[in-house]
Amino acid sequence: MTLEKLDNLVRIKQLKPEPPDQREFDGMVASAKRRLQDASLNGLSEEGRFS
């Protein structure tokens, strides 16, 4: 989806803009790194089993 389409959804009030949150972003990056590490293992971490 393009930014233009997202902006249109905000304009017609189908989406609400949210301010950026560095802590939330950092958490998502950390989670993605763990999952990438899991992908190379024969088994998954406990966290990976539930996602």
N, C-alpha and C positions, 0 to 999 in steps of 0.2 A: 504494500500500500504506500502510495506516495504521500509526501507531506501536504501536498495540495488537497488530497482527499481527506486527510486527517483534519486539516484546517477547516474544510467545509463541514465536517461533522461537528466541530466545535462551534462553528458559526450557526448551525441549525440546532444547537443544544442537544445533540446526540452524544457528545463527549464533553467532559469537563476538563479543562486544562489543569494540570498539577505542577506545582513548583518542583524543581529537581531536588533530590535528597541524596547527598553524598554517601551517607551511611547505608542507605538502601542499595545504592549502586555498588558500593564496595562489597556488601553481602552477596549480591548476585554474582559478582566476579569471583569471589572466593568459592561460592557454590559450584560455579562452572568449572573452576580449576580442579575441585575435588572429583567431579564427574568425569573429567578428562582423564584424571589419574586412574579412576575406577575402570575406565574403558580398556586399559591395558592389563588389567588383572584377570585371573581366572575366576575369582569370586568377587562379590561386591562388598563395599563397606555397609555397615548397618544403615547409614543414611541413604545409600544408593538403593537398598532393597525397598524402601518406602516411597521412592519418587518416581 
